[in-house]
Amino acid sequence: MQTIQTRKLSALALPWPVKWPELFGAKCPLILEIGFGGGTYLLHLARQHPEAGIIGLEISNQSLLRAERAVVRERLPNIRVIHSRAETALGHLFEPESLSEVHINFPDPWFKRGHHHRRLMQRDTLDALVSRTRPGARLFLATDIREYAEMSAELLEATPGLDNLLPASWANEMPGRIVTKYEGRAHFAGRPCHYFAYQRNQQPAPFVPVVRDAPMPHAVFASPLSFDEMHTAYTPFKAAAGDTHIGFSEVYQGRSGLIIEIHVSEPTIEQHTALLLAPHGDMTGEYTLKMSTLGHPRPTEGMQLAVRALSEWLISLHPDARLFQHKPESE
Ligand SMILES: C[S@@+](CC[C@H](N)C(=O)[O-])C[C@H]1O[C@@H](n2cnc3c(N)ncnc32)[C@H](O)[C@@H]1O
């Protein structure tokens, strides 16, 4: 394991799932920290475990930048920091039973009732964590928020794949632990911290499939309408199927056609990107609708739904418009 991370890594640009031995330059046990923030704990893990590959997930660009600089400055070859929500990484980047240890320190509490679904500690995410950890793997969680601790205790205790390593639901001290930024703040404010330590047992894990790239979506249709007419007719709209929600927002005239901004929200991934409506070959009146390259989109079932919903809407604008080809074919 010789190479220092110098390249920015993101769940949207990495292969699904990641070939970790290639990324680290060697096959090694994988230790994950979710939401590493200031990065002190992550760097400590890397120094403590030179034999392991340490993976840090963050959604804050500032935290990522700071960690990337620290990794280069300290010449730590065994860390990879990745721009990714934990939910996306667990769904797309890791194979079942691939992780040896997971650390979650002071996750954002999302206090407001309407925001509870964003909490990291919830059934689906915990099931994905159990699926991605190997028997014997350990899971550590710390929080200074009593309500979060109680909610986590309830979830963890109801998880057959995990055994509690502590005599109670949590401990209020964890000797020898390196103190994170939020932990330091809690100590300073006199707030008690709650530390959890669990171990993956031999019980079968919940089935959480690794989400891979879906076939590239694309539609070809004929319409008597011009680009300008379709542009004028366009108004933002929404589409949904199951847990997938798509918002079609602004439309722009690009050099090669119309660019339609979309937000695609799926259970494991959110993409803010665009579709491109371009002329189909040299034929006037024929159009191709496909993913644009803006925002580095990945082909997912949500992107397929986006192409299908928008092409259907464009075709509905004129009675003589008709679909030639839709990929992948709808059932
Ligand atoms: C309260 S801070 C704690 C930071 C650090 N672990 C500490 O103890 O000082 C929570 C961190 O988790 C990150 N975060 C929030 N939601 C996340 C998610 N779904 N996936 C990965 N990181 C997330 C935030 O950007 C933030 O840096």
Ligand as a Chemical Component Dictionary entry (heavy atoms), coordinates in Angstrom:
data_LIG
# 
_chem_comp.id                   LIG 
_chem_comp.type                 NON-POLYMER 
_chem_comp.pdbx_formal_charge   0 
_chem_comp.three_letter_code    LIG 
# 
loop_
_chem_comp_atom.comp_id 
_chem_comp_atom.atom_id 
_chem_comp_atom.alt_atom_id 
_chem_comp_atom.type_symbol 
_chem_comp_atom.charge 
_chem_comp_atom.model_Cartn_x 
_chem_comp_atom.model_Cartn_y 
_chem_comp_atom.model_Cartn_z 
_chem_comp_atom.pdbx_ordinal 
LIG C1  C1  C 0  -22.044 16.607 13.861 1  
LIG S1  S1  S 1  -20.786 16.361 12.686 2  
LIG C2  C2  C 0  -19.623 15.305 13.520 3  
LIG C3  C3  C 0  -18.261 15.336 12.905 4  
LIG C4  C4  C 0  -17.205 14.421 13.549 5  
LIG N1  N1  N 0  -17.544 13.029 13.393 6  
LIG C5  C5  C 0  -17.011 14.768 15.010 7  
LIG O1  O1  O 0  -17.362 13.926 15.865 8  
LIG O2  O2  O -1 -16.501 15.859 15.304 9  
LIG C6  C6  C 0  -21.571 15.240 11.542 10 
LIG C7  C7  C 0  -20.786 15.057 10.256 11 
LIG O3  O3  O 0  -21.414 14.052 9.468  12 
LIG C8  C8  C 0  -21.485 14.498 8.119  13 
LIG N2  N2  N 0  -22.685 13.858 7.568  14 
LIG C9  C9  C 0  -23.976 14.180 7.796  15 
LIG N3  N3  N 0  -24.801 13.339 7.169  16 
LIG C10 C10 C 0  -24.010 12.435 6.515  17 
LIG C11 C11 C 0  -24.280 11.314 5.678  18 
LIG N4  N4  N 0  -25.524 10.964 5.389  19 
LIG N5  N5  N 0  -23.233 10.618 5.182  20 
LIG C12 C12 C 0  -21.947 10.994 5.479  21 
LIG N6  N6  N 0  -21.644 12.054 6.262  22 
LIG C13 C13 C 0  -22.653 12.751 6.766  23 
LIG C14 C14 C 0  -21.576 16.012 8.209  24 
LIG O4  O4  O 0  -21.098 16.644 7.041  25 
LIG C15 C15 C 0  -20.702 16.315 9.415  26 
LIG O5  O5  O 0  -19.348 16.537 9.063  27 
# 
loop_
_chem_comp_bond.comp_id 
_chem_comp_bond.atom_id_1 
_chem_comp_bond.atom_id_2 
_chem_comp_bond.value_order 
_chem_comp_bond.pdbx_ordinal 
LIG C1  S1  SING 1  
LIG S1  C2  SING 2  
LIG S1  C6  SING 3  
LIG C2  C3  SING 4  
LIG C3  C4  SING 5  
LIG C4  N1  SING 6  
LIG C4  C5  SING 7  
LIG C5  O1  DOUB 8  
LIG C5  O2  SING 9  
LIG C6  C7  SING 10 
LIG C7  O3  SING 11 
LIG C7  C15 SING 12 
LIG O3  C8  SING 13 
LIG C8  N2  SING 14 
LIG C8  C14 SING 15 
LIG N2  C9  SING 16 
LIG N2  C13 SING 17 
LIG C9  N3  DOUB 18 
LIG N3  C10 SING 19 
LIG C10 C11 SING 20 
LIG C10 C13 DOUB 21 
LIG C11 N4  SING 22 
LIG C11 N5  DOUB 23 
LIG N5  C12 SING 24 
LIG C12 N6  DOUB 25 
LIG N6  C13 SING 26 
LIG C14 O4  SING 27 
LIG C14 C15 SING 28 
LIG C15 O5  SING 29 
# 
